[in-house]
Amino acid sequence: MSAKVTKPIVLRLVGKETLDTKDIMQKYIYNSDFELDIKGYVSDSELYELYAQSKYILFFSHSEGFGLPVVEAGFFNTFPILSDLPVFKQLTNNALFYYSYERDNLDEIVDNIVNLEEDGKNQYFSVIESMCDKYKKEYSNSAKRICELIKF
């Protein structure tokens, strides 16, 4: 790790445990400057609480459908650290930095987070706000349309 971590960091792993998760745990659990907290599956309310408590959310995704968790995290002002999947780039207008999910280097991700802390991430928050506004309007329109359809 080239960047120096000066504040305590807790990496919470949420969701399905995969072989990649196990590899990450084996590589970093005893050899890191951060605490590893393995949550597994959590309820929606627990997930929203974790979003609200977190500064960053890291998506290890190798594949992704729409990317709704990225939008959800944005609503909680949780900054997404994203792999370079096309859907993530589309959601964020290709305006953030992205890591390659094919590279086995969590240090690169930690370095980027530390650099964000040092340099500030204000320049990126307009991207997150824009993404949230766009999808909030779309969800609202969809909900209105569904209500109209079920009224008969």
PEURZI-V37009 format. One record per residue. N is the residue number from 1. SS is DSSP state (H for helix, E for strand, C for the rest). PHI is phi in whole degrees, -180 to 180 (NA if undefined). D_FIRST is the distance of its C-alpha to the first C-alpha in Angstrom with 1 decimal. Layout:
BEGIN
((N	SS	PHI	D_FIRST) (N	SS	PHI	D_FIRST))
END
This chain:
BEGIN
((1	C	NA	0.0) (2	C	-88	3.8) (3	C	-82	5.8) (4	C	-95	7.5) (5	C	-85	9.1) (6	C	-108	12.7) (7	C	-117	14.7) (8	C	-62	15.0) (9	C	-121	13.8) (10	E	-118	15.9) (11	E	-100	15.4) (12	E	-100	19.0) (13	E	-97	19.9) (14	E	-119	23.4) (15	C	113	25.8) (16	C	-65	26.7) (17	C	-80	24.7) (18	C	-119	24.2) (19	H	-62	23.0) (20	H	-62	19.7) (21	H	-59	19.4) (22	H	-62	20.1) (23	H	-61	17.6) (24	H	-62	14.8) (25	H	-61	16.3) (26	H	-63	16.6) (27	H	-74	13.1) (28	H	-113	11.4) (29	C	-60	14.4) (30	C	-108	14.2) (31	C	-130	10.6) (32	C	-150	8.8) (33	C	-98	9.1) (34	C	-134	11.6) (35	E	-88	15.1) (36	E	-106	16.3) (37	E	-125	19.8) (38	E	-96	21.8) (39	E	-98	24.8) (40	E	70	26.3) (41	C	-72	29.1) (42	C	-132	30.2) (43	C	-72	33.2) (44	H	-59	33.3) (45	H	-65	33.9) (46	H	-65	30.9) (47	H	-62	28.7) (48	H	-64	30.1) (49	H	-65	29.4) (50	H	-65	25.7) (51	H	-56	25.6) (52	H	-64	27.3) (53	H	-87	24.9) (54	C	-101	21.7) (55	C	-89	20.0) (56	E	-134	18.3) (57	E	-133	19.1) (58	E	-107	17.1) (59	C	-105	19.5) (60	C	-84	18.5) (61	C	-53	22.0) (62	C	-97	23.1) (63	C	-151	26.5) (64	C	-158	28.0) (65	C	-77	31.5) (66	C	-92	31.9) (67	C	98	28.7) (68	H	-53	30.6) (69	H	-58	27.6) (70	H	-65	26.0) (71	H	-68	29.2) (72	H	-58	29.6) (73	H	-59	26.2) (74	H	-61	27.2) (75	H	-63	30.4) (76	C	-99	28.4) (77	C	57	26.3) (78	C	-97	23.2) (79	E	-78	20.9) (80	E	-84	20.3) (81	E	-107	17.0) (82	E	-116	18.9) (83	E	-73	18.8) (84	C	-86	20.9) (85	C	-73	24.1) (86	H	-55	27.3) (87	H	-65	28.4) (88	H	-68	25.4) (89	H	-66	25.8) (90	H	-66	29.5) (91	H	-59	29.1) (92	C	-106	27.0) (93	C	53	28.9) (94	C	52	25.9) (95	C	-111	24.8) (96	C	-108	21.3) (97	C	-95	18.1) (98	E	-134	17.7) (99	E	-104	15.3) (100	C	-86	16.9) (101	C	-68	17.7) (102	C	-81	18.4) (103	C	-93	14.8) (104	C	-93	13.2) (105	C	-146	9.6) (106	H	-67	8.8) (107	H	-59	5.1) (108	H	-60	7.4) (109	H	-69	9.5) (110	H	-61	7.6) (111	H	-58	6.8) (112	H	-64	10.5) (113	H	-66	11.7) (114	H	-61	10.4) (115	H	-63	12.1) (116	H	-62	15.0) (117	H	-63	15.4) (118	H	-74	15.5) (119	H	-92	17.7) (120	C	85	19.7) (121	C	-116	20.5) (122	H	-56	24.2) (123	H	-63	24.6) (124	H	-92	23.6) (125	H	-66	25.7) (126	H	-64	28.9) (127	H	-64	27.7) (128	H	-65	27.2) (129	H	-61	30.6) (130	H	-62	32.3) (131	H	-61	31.2) (132	H	-64	32.4) (133	H	-60	35.6) (134	H	-59	36.4) (135	H	-79	36.0) (136	H	-63	37.7) (137	H	-64	40.7) (138	H	-65	40.7) (139	H	-65	40.5) (140	H	-63	43.3) (141	H	-63	45.5) (142	H	-64	45.0) (143	H	-63	45.9) (144	H	-62	49.0) (145	H	-65	50.1) (146	H	-63	49.8) (147	H	-61	51.9) (148	H	-63	54.5) (149	H	-68	54.7) (150	H	-85	55.3) (151	H	-71	57.9) (152	C	65	60.2))
END
